[in-house]
Amino acid sequence: MPKQRALEDRNFDDLAARFQRNVYGGLKGKIRLAVLQRDFARHWAQPPFVPKLPNQKPLRILDAGGGQGQFSIQFAQAGHELVLCDISEEMLKLAKIQAVSAGVEERVRLVQESIQALSEQQAEQGGAFDLVLCHAVMEWVVDPQALLSALTAMVAPGGYLSLTFYNVHAMAYKNLLRGNFAKVQKQDYGGFRGSLTPINPLRPDDVHGWMEGLPLQTVCTSGIRVFHDYILDKALREQNPDQLLELELALSQQEPYRALGRYQHVLAQRLQ
């Protein structure tokens, strides 16, 4: 099976249903959502997922490359205005189902557009968002540093950027545990065509270095799935999900466990 060629950003039209099942379904998805919810509850300036008061102005929120909107639709349920953009028509169909099911379709605007094109449009219109979410997207684009700049440009001063990305060190470590030494020596980490392994897994140091060149101040960093994925026995991994989730949350902001997270979550505030 040929490797995916990183010549263009990945469109998930062909894998939307599988993405829904494998990424958000089951314990993996619960860990992912739990870490994000905890980070926002602890570190965000606004009360997350709490219905706004009648006299409060709704926040403008962008879910960039938002797929099915499993995390962001909670903000719409709290009364805020959500724009969800994605290049995948199939993903947006699933997002619409989520919004209708949650009863918030009137507060969710679905846009089939690339993040980069949307950023250019926002620059022309002079608009900005109070919160920009970009979860598990950077590792699927050809130029993640340029994408980060485009995302930052859409955050209003004082607003927040929530970023998750696939951690190449976690991929290397899991291959070491499996005895795939040649893969690690060659740093051969790109996924096969049709797989859910990203075309461009990222080094956290690179991402944080790019952020230093932008008007962003990091508020928190967490690992997502800091040990779950290293339990190679599936039955053992699933036998006590509540305890596993509790420990994932407890260790997600502690080193050395944080650095081993399959994904990294960074919450940052725009300074200017």
N, C-alpha and C positions, 0 to 999 in steps of 0.2 A: 504494500500500500504506500503510495507516494506521500512525502511530507508536504505540509501546507506551505505554499510559497508566500512569503511576507511582502508581496508587491502591492497589496491593497488592503484596506481595512476590512475586517471580517463581517459579513452579513449572515445572520442566523436564521434566515428564512427556511433553510433546509433542516435545521436542528431545533426549532422552537419547542416542539413537544418534548423532545428528549432533554432539552435544557430545563424545561419546567419540572420534569420528573427527577432528573439527576442532581440539579444544582439546588433547587428550592424544596424539593420533596424530601421527606425523611429527616434523619438526625442532622445531616450536614446543613440543611437549610435552617433547622431550629437553632443550631449553634451560631450560624451567620447572623440571623435576625436578633438573637439574644445579645450578642456582643454589640451590634449596632444600637439597639435600644438602650442598653446600659450606658454606652458612651454618650449618647445624646442626653439621657436622663441626668448624667453626672457632670457633663462638661459643656453643654450648650446653654446659651444665655436665655433661650425661650423654653417654657415648659413644653416638653414634647408630647404629642399625641393627646393633649388635654384640650377639650373643646374650648374655643376662644369665647370670651365674653361678648355680649351683643354690641358693646361700644368699641370693641377692639377692631382695628383694621387687619384684615387677613394678610398673612405673609405671602409673598410671591416665591414659589419654590420651583426649581427646575430639576427634573430627573433626567440627566444627560446620558443617552444610551440606556434608558431605563428598562428596556425589555418589558416584562410583564407588570412591573410596578409593585411587587410584593411588599417592599419596604415603604415606598413613597406614598402609596395610597392611604396609609395611616395619617399622613398630614392633611390630606383632603377630608378624611373623616373627622379631623379636629377642626375643620372649618376654613382651612387655608386653600389658596389657589395653586393648583399644580399644573405645570406644563411637563409632559413626558414626551421626549423625542427619541426616536430610534430609526435607523435606516431599514429595519426589517418590518415589512408589512405584516408578516405572520406574528411577530412579537407584539405588535400593536393591537392585533386582533385579540390576543390573549389579555393584554392590558385592559382593553375595553370590557371584556368579560369580568375582569376583576373589579373595575370601577362600577359597573352596573350591579354586580353582586353586593358591593359595599354600599350601594345607594348614593354614590357621590359623582355620577357621571357629569353633572352640571358644573362641578368644580374641577374637572380634569380635562385638559385640552391635549389631545394626542397629535403629534406632529411627526410625519415621516420625513426626516431630514437628518443629515449628518450634524454632529456637534460643531464641527468646524464651520459649516455653512450657517448654522444658527447663530454662532458667535459673531460672524460677520454681519448678519442681519441686525442683531442686537446693538452692535456698534453704530450702525447707521441710524437706528431708531433711538439711540440714547437710553435704552432700557437696561435694568440690572435686577438681579434676583437677591432676595434676602438669604437664600440658601440654595446652593447648587450641590446636587448629589451626582457622583459619577462612580458607580460601583461595578467592578470587574469589567472594565472597558479598556483601560490603558494597555493591557497586555494583548489586546486584539487589534491594535492599530499599528501602522507602519512607523509613525513618528510620535511616540508618546510624549516627548518633551514639548512639541508644538501643541499637542492636545491639552496639556496642562496649562500652557499659556492662554489658550482659547477659553478654557474653563474659568480661569482666574479673571479674565476680562469680563465675564458675565456675572461676577459677584459684586454686589454693591459694597461700598466702603462700610466697614463694620459688620458686613455679612459673613457667612460661613461657607466653606467648601468641605464636603465630606467625600473622601477618596478611598476606594479600596482597590488593591491591585495584587496580582499573582506574584508570589515571592519565589524567585528562582532558587534561593538557598534551600527552601523547603523541598523543591523538586529534586535538587541534588542529594539532599539528606535521605529522602525516601528511596532513591535509586541506590545509594550506598547500602541501606538496610536490606535491599533486595539482592545485593551482590552484582548490580549492573555497573561495574567499575569502569568499563570501557566508555560507557555513555557519559559518565562524570568526567573522565579524563579528556574526552573530546568536547565536553560542554555541549552535547547534542541534545538540546531540550525542546526544540520545536515539535509540536504535535503533528500526528498524521492527519491527512485530509479526512474529514468526517468525524474527528475526535473532538472532545471538549478540552483537550490540552492546548493552551494558548500558543499563538504564533510567536509571541514576543514576551516571555516571562521576564520580570524586572528585578533588578538589584535595588533593595531599599535605599542603600547609600546614594545611588544615582537619583532616585526620586526626591529624596530629601535635599540633595545638592541642587536639583532644578528648582525646588521650592525656595531655596535661599536666594535665588536670583529674582524672585517675584515678591510683590508686596503681601506676603502671607506670614502669619505667625502660628506655629503649630500649637494646638491646644492639648491634644492627646494623640497617642499612638497605641494601637492594640493589635495583637495577633488574633487571627480567626482560625480556629482548628489548630491549636498549638501542639496537640498530641493525638487527637482523634485519628488522623490519617496515617499515623505511624503504627497503629495497632493493626497488623496485617491480617490477623484472624478476624474475619467479619463477625462470626458468632460472638467472640469475646468483646468486640467493639460495641455490639448492640445489646449486650446482656443487662446492663444497668444504665440506661440512657439518662435518667435523672441525675445520678451521681456524676456521670461523665460531663453533663452540661454544667453542673455546679462547679466542677474542677476547671473546666475550660474557662469559665468566667473568672474564677479566682486567679488563674495563672496567666490570663491573656495580657495583662499589663506588667507582668514580672519577667525580668531577665533571669535566665537565658531562654525561657519558654516563649516570650513574646516574639523573639527573633526567628523562632521556628514555625510561626504561624503560616499555614498554607497561603493565606491572604493577609495583607497588612491593611489596617484601617487607620487613616490619618484624618483628623478633624482640625481644620485650620481656619483662622479668622483673617479676613482681608483688612489691611491696615489703612489703605488710602485708595 
